């Protein structure tokens, strides 16, 4: 909330037009509400999630949007295969494997990182992916063999 007030004051100081201030305030509260819902969903999907950085949760910010909009897409398209490029520690893979019960998911990652990553952590990141997704993929394999 401090950041919101600080940014609002800055916008007022630079004489930001009223309609921009109004949109800033409206979007802040809408996004705040959505983030809160996403955090609740995060607790459901990632109870025992192993990670090297508990603060970095790139995928989790999208949970509310995805759970709200994917059912509409899935009923139309009947998604059977998912290709994930860049799996990191498996957050999105776990979500998609849980959300699309009968789809197969293919995860591709070099676990070498990119410029913004510290290179020495990627052996741990890959191990975390394996640990985080093992039970989901094992369960999925059992389900698919029965069909």
C-alpha positions in Angstrom: 0.0 0.0 0.0 3.0 2.3 0.7 4.1 1.9 -2.9 0.6 2.7 -4.2 0.4 5.9 -2.2 4.0 6.9 -3.1 3.2 6.4 -6.8 -0.1 8.2 -6.5 1.6 11.2 -4.9 4.2 11.3 -7.7 1.4 11.3 -10.3 -0.4 14.2 -8.6 2.9 16.2 -8.2 3.5 16.0 -12.0 -0.1 17.1 -12.7 -1.2 13.8 -14.2 -4.6 14.2 -15.9 -7.6 13.1 -13.8 -8.6 10.2 -16.1 -5.1 8.7 -15.8 -5.3 9.0 -12.0 -8.7 7.4 -12.0 -7.5 4.5 -14.1 -4.4 4.1 -12.0 -6.5 3.8 -8.8 -9.1 1.5 -10.4 -6.5 -0.8 -11.9 -4.5 -0.9 -8.6 -7.4 -2.2 -6.6 -8.5 -4.6 -9.4 -5.0 -6.0 -9.6 -4.7 -6.2 -5.8 -7.8 -8.3 -5.6 -6.6 -10.5 -8.4 -3.2 -11.0 -6.8 -5.0 -12.0 -3.6 -7.0 -14.6 -5.4 -3.8 -15.9 -7.1 -2.1 -16.2 -3.8 -4.9 -18.4 -2.5 -4.7 -20.6 -5.6 -0.9 -20.8 -5.2 -1.5 -22.3 -1.7 -3.6 -25.0 -3.3 -1.4 -25.9 -6.3 2.0 -25.6 -4.6 1.7 -27.0 -1.1 5.1 -28.8 -1.0 6.8 -26.9 -3.8 10.7 -26.9 -3.6 12.3 -23.7 -4.8 15.6 -21.9 -4.6 13.9 -18.5 -4.3 10.6 -18.3 -2.5 10.2 -14.6 -3.6 10.4 -15.3 -7.3 7.1 -16.8 -8.5 6.8 -15.7 -12.1 4.0 -18.1 -13.0 1.9 -17.6 -9.9 0.9 -14.1 -10.8 -1.2 -15.6 -13.6 -3.1 -18.2 -11.7 -6.3 -16.2 -11.2 -6.4 -15.2 -14.9 -5.7 -18.7 -16.1 -8.2 -20.5 -13.8 -10.8 -18.0 -14.9 -10.2 -18.2 -18.7 -8.8 -21.6 -19.5 -12.1 -23.5 -19.0 -13.6 -21.4 -21.8 -10.6 -22.2 -24.1 -10.5 -25.9 -23.1 -14.2 -26.5 -23.8 -13.8 -25.1 -27.3 -10.4 -26.6 -28.2 -10.3 -29.8 -26.1 -6.6 -29.5 -25.4 -4.8 -32.9 -25.6 -1.2 -31.9 -25.8 0.8 -29.1 -24.2 4.3 -28.0 -25.1 6.1 -26.0 -22.4 9.4 -24.4 -23.4 11.3 -23.3 -20.4 10.1 -25.3 -17.4 12.5 -23.9 -14.7 11.3 -25.6 -11.4 8.0 -26.8 -12.7 5.4 -24.4 -11.5 3.6 -24.0 -14.8 3.9 -27.7 -15.6 2.2 -28.6 -12.3 -0.6 -26.2 -13.0 -1.2 -27.4 -16.5 -1.0 -31.1 -15.6 -3.5 -30.5 -12.9 -5.8 -28.3 -14.8 -5.9 -30.3 -18.0 -6.5 -33.8 -16.6 -6.3 -35.7 -19.9 -3.7 -33.7 -21.8 -0.1 -34.8 -22.2 2.5 -32.2 -21.3 6.0 -32.1 -22.9 8.5 -29.9 -20.9 11.6 -28.7 -22.6 14.4 -26.9 -20.8 18.2 -26.8 -21.1 18.6 -25.8 -17.5 21.4 -23.5 -18.5 19.6 -20.3 -17.8 20.0 -16.9 -19.5 21.8 -13.7 -18.8 19.6 -12.8 -15.8 20.3 -16.1 -14.0 23.3 -17.2 -11.9 24.8 -20.1 -13.9 25.8 -22.1 -10.8 22.2 -22.7 -9.6 20.9 -24.6 -12.6 21.8 -28.1 -11.4 19.7 -27.3 -8.4 16.9 -25.9 -10.5 16.7 -29.0 -12.6 16.7 -31.2 -9.5 13.9 -29.1 -8.1 11.9 -29.6 -11.3 12.4 -33.4 -11.0 11.3 -33.4 -7.3 8.4 -31.0 -7.8 6.9 -32.8 -10.9 7.7 -36.4 -10.2 4.5 -37.4 -8.4 2.4 -35.5 -11.0 4.0 -37.1 -14.0 4.0 -40.5 -12.3 0.2 -40.1 -11.7 -0.3 -38.9 -15.2 1.6 -41.8 -16.6 -0.6 -44.2 -14.6 -3.8 -42.5 -15.8 -2.7 -42.5 -19.5 -1.9 -46.2 -19.4 -5.5 -46.9 -18.2 -7.0 -45.2 -21.3 
